[in-house]
Amino acid sequence: MTQSPLSVLIVEDEYLIAMDLEQELADRGFVTIGPAGSLQDALGLLESEEVHLAVLDMHLKASDSFPLARRLTERGVPFLFLSGNDASALAPDLKFARVLPKPVDYDVLEAELRDLLPG
């Protein structure tokens, strides 16, 4: 039985980084959703698409992505932050989340995403 590709929601407000993430993850066998450049766009995609994993920029231009992280947690969707900030910038209730530094190491990102999956 063939397993369907995993879908990854990309939330990143820097256009070049978002396009790079989308291409790299697609090249590694993921189905990409987005990229979403705002919290509202990301929440809309979460409602309309089947999301298996998510990569979140911690701070977007108009807000942070913490409300989305909380919604993903409620739904049991694994995620990680990809950010110029470290874990000390996380909201207290999100301190459990993994934070990868920018610039991204795509081998590490892929390994971390696959490690988030259950089983």
C-alpha angles and dihedrals in degrees: 000000000000117000114226117241118269117251119224123196109217117205111184130136098198105088099211094047090047093051091047091050092048093051096043094048092046089050088054094055102265124129107232125217116199132318093233116197098192139043091245093052091048093050089050092052091048089056096046104036137056103249121192099171138003138210111202131192102221096220122037124188096262101026145346124273095238095109088055091048089053092049091049090050091051089052094046093243112149116230143165135202122243105197150147085232126074130230092279088075093060122109110256094251091054098050089113091067123105116243121200119193127241130266087061125232100211095202089056092044092052092047092048093049092050090046090056091063118099118249 
